[in-house]
Amino acid sequence: MKYSILLFLMCVSFSFSQSKNEKEERIPISQFPEVARNYFNNFSYKVKYLKFYRETDGDKVSFEAKFRIKKLYYSIEFDINGKLEDIEIVIKEKHIPRHTHANINTYFNAHYKKTRFIKIQKQYVNYTNQSDKSFIQHIVEHPNDKHTHFEIIAEIKTDETRELREFTFNKDGKFESFRKVTSSSYDHALY
């Protein structure tokens, strides 16, 4: 019994203490995963500022396309093989549904003395039977469709510390995880 409790506490501690130490570099489209390159053809005429990036976070390498359509900032992340990981759209705090916002605030008020939101994103993960290309097309055409998560970069203050963290909440505002954000990964956090 003691060992199972100790193992549980170690796992929980590890999941909450991971750090986000991303390094992002802009790349030409020729270095972007080939399978994902044509995903943007159907709506590229609407896109402003389409840019491609390679991200490293420890041992993990991923690729990200960032662009703007109709005043919305999108970030679409792929794994090294071009498989869609998620789509994120930057939003303002006032665009979080009221009940969800209340749940998120309850979490922050219970755990921190002070909180300041730096960046908020709706996150979409393809749990459907649609292909990655169709899913991306659908979200671009319907950016207010149901999303799966909220990702919030916030500056938090406790009695002991002040730091930047990236929090993940489900669509109802239930806390899922956080990780510390280093200053080097924050350099590109605002987009």
N, C-alpha and C positions, 0 to 999 in steps of 0.2 A: 504494500500500500504506500509506504514512504517513497519508494522508488518511482512509482507511477505519478505521484504528486510532484516529485522533484523533476521528472522528465517533462510533465505538463508545464510547469513553471519555466523551465529552460526554453521550451518551444515558444511559449507566449512571449517571453523576454526577447528571444531572437527575432520573432516576427515584428515586434514593436521597435527594435533597435537598429534595424537595417538603415543604411544611409543611401541617399540618392546622390551619386557622384558622377553624373553624366557629363560626358564631353561630346560636344556636337560640332561637326564640321560640315560646311556646305560642299556639295559635290555636284559634278555635272550629271545630267540624266543618264549618260552612258554607264555610270557606276551604280545606278539604282537597280534593284532586282528586275531582271528582264520581264518576268511574268506580270509585274505590277505596273510597268511603264505605260501600257495602253489603257489602264483603268481610268485615266483622266481625259481620254479623247472625246467622250460623249459630252462633256461639259467644259472643256478647256477654253472655249470661246467666251464663257462667262467669267472665267477666273482672272483675278488680278494677283500679281506677285507670286506666281507658282515657283517655289524653290524646293530643292531636294537636299536632304541631309543624311549623314551617317552618324549614329549615336553609339557611344560605348559607355557602358555602366558596369564597371568591373570586367567580368569575362563576357558579358552579353553584348552582342552587336545587333543593332536594329537600324531600320531606315525609315525616314519620315518625310512626307511631302507636306508643305505648308502653303496655304493660299487664302485668298479672301474672295468671297462671293456675296454681293449685296450686303456689305457692311458686317458680315460674319467672318470670323477668323477660324479656319479649320486646320487641324493637324491630323494627318492619317499615318499611322505607324504600322510597319510591316516587319516581319522577322527576316532573317538573312536569306530565306528561300522565296520571299515575296508573298508570304501568307499574311493576311490582314490580322493585326493584333487589336487595334481599336481606332475609333474615330473620336476626336474631341472638338468641341466648339466652345470658344470662349464666350462666357455670358457675364452679366452683371448680377450682383447679389439680389436685386429687386426682381429678377426673373426666376428665382427659385420659388416653387410653389409654397404657399403659406404654411401648410402643415409640415412639409419637408424642412422648411427653414426653421420652424419651431423646434423640430427634432435635432437639427444640426446645432442650433444655439444651446439647447439643453445640454448636449454633449460638451460643448466648449465651456459653458458656464460651470459645469460640474468638475472639470478637470484643470482649468487654467484661470489664473487671476485676470489675465487680459489677453484678447485675441484681436488681431487685425488681418483681415483677408487681403491677400496680395493678388491672387488670380483664382478665378472660378471657371471650371469647364464642365459641360455636360459630356458624358462619355458613353459611347455606343460600342457594344461588343456584339458581333454577329452570332447570335444563338439560334438563328433561323436556318432554313434549308436553302436560302438564297446563296448564289455564288458571291464571292467577295466583291466582284465588279458590280453586280446587281445591287448588293447591299450598299456600297458606296454611292452609287447613282441614286438610290432611294433616299438616303440620308441627305444628300446634297439637294434633292428636289423637295424633301419634306424635313427641314431642319428642326421643326417643332414636334416631330414624331416621338414616340416613347423612347427614352434613353434608359440605360441600365445603371449608371452610376453618376456621382458627382465627384470631381477631383478638385480639391481646394489646397492651394498653397497659402499658408498663413504664418504670420509671425505670432508666436505664443510666448507668454510670460508666466513663469511659476515663481514660487518663493526663491528658488535656487538659480534659475536660468532664464535666458531669453534666447530663442532660436527660431529658425525657419523649419517648417515641416510641411510635407505633402500628405494630405489626408484623403482617404477614399471613403465615401459614404454610398450606400445603395440608393436607389431611386426614391425611397421613402425617408431618407435622412438617417438611416441606422449606420452607426460607425462600423467600418470594416477593418481599416488598418491605417498606419502612418509610417513615414520614414523621414529621417532628418534630411534636410536639403543643404548641401554645401554651397559655399559662395560661388564656386566655379560653375555648378549646375544652375544656380540662380541667374547667372549672367544671361542665359537665353530663356529663362522661365517666363518672362513677360511677352514673349513671342519673337 
